[in-house]
């Protein structure tokens, strides 16, 4: 599993973008949230996520929150 930070989250569509520690962005589709039971993410949260496939076919299939964002 990879780790990264939530770069954006659209609560209306439940789609997100996460940025890995290696500075690679992945789109997170709404079904990745359903598989992990999440309802929302917050900008700056640390997450762990699973990616299946490679290159243009890479797809995030699971997301898990590691930490809450620092409020300061």
C-alpha positions as CSV (number, residue, x, y, z in Angstrom):
1,X,0.0,0.0,0.0
2,X,1.1,3.5,-0.7
3,X,0.9,6.5,1.7
4,X,0.2,10.1,0.9
5,X,-1.8,13.2,1.6
6,X,-5.3,14.3,0.5
7,X,-4.9,17.0,-2.1
8,X,-8.6,17.6,-2.9
9,X,-12.0,16.1,-2.1
10,X,-15.3,16.9,-3.6
11,X,-18.1,16.0,-1.1
12,X,-20.8,16.2,-3.8
13,X,-19.2,13.5,-6.0
14,X,-17.1,11.9,-3.3
15,X,-14.1,11.9,-5.7
16,X,-10.6,12.8,-4.4
17,X,-7.0,13.3,-5.4
18,X,-4.2,12.0,-3.3
19,X,-0.5,12.9,-3.6
20,X,2.0,10.2,-2.6
21,X,5.2,11.0,-0.7
22,X,7.0,10.5,-4.1
23,X,4.8,13.3,-5.5
24,X,2.7,11.1,-7.7
25,X,-1.0,12.0,-7.9
26,X,-3.9,9.5,-8.0
27,X,-7.5,10.1,-8.6
28,X,-9.7,8.3,-6.0
29,X,-13.1,7.3,-7.3
30,X,-16.1,7.1,-5.1
31,X,-16.2,3.3,-5.0
32,X,-12.8,3.3,-3.3
33,X,-14.5,5.0,-0.3
34,X,-17.4,2.5,-0.3
35,X,-14.9,-0.4,0.0
36,X,-13.3,1.2,3.1
37,X,-16.5,2.6,4.7
38,X,-15.4,6.2,4.6
39,X,-17.8,9.0,3.9
40,X,-15.4,11.9,3.4
41,X,-11.8,13.0,3.4
42,X,-10.3,16.3,4.6
43,X,-7.6,18.3,2.8
44,X,-4.2,17.4,4.3
45,X,-5.2,14.1,5.9
46,X,-2.6,11.4,5.7
47,X,-4.0,8.3,4.0
48,X,-2.9,4.8,3.0
49,X,-4.3,3.5,-0.2
50,X,-4.1,0.5,-2.6
51,X,-3.5,1.0,-6.3
52,X,-4.2,-1.8,-8.8
53,X,-2.8,-1.7,-12.3
54,X,0.0,0.5,-13.8
55,X,0.3,3.6,-15.9
56,X,-2.9,5.0,-17.4
57,X,-4.7,1.9,-16.1
58,X,-3.8,2.5,-12.4
59,X,-6.8,2.7,-10.2
60,X,-7.2,3.4,-6.4
61,X,-9.3,0.6,-5.0
62,X,-9.1,1.3,-1.2
63,X,-8.4,4.3,1.1
64,X,-7.7,4.3,4.8
65,X,-7.1,7.4,7.0
66,X,-3.8,7.4,8.9
67,X,-4.1,10.8,10.6
68,X,-6.3,13.8,10.9
69,X,-4.9,17.0,9.5
70,X,-3.1,19.4,11.8
71,X,-5.6,22.2,12.7
72,X,-2.8,24.7,13.1
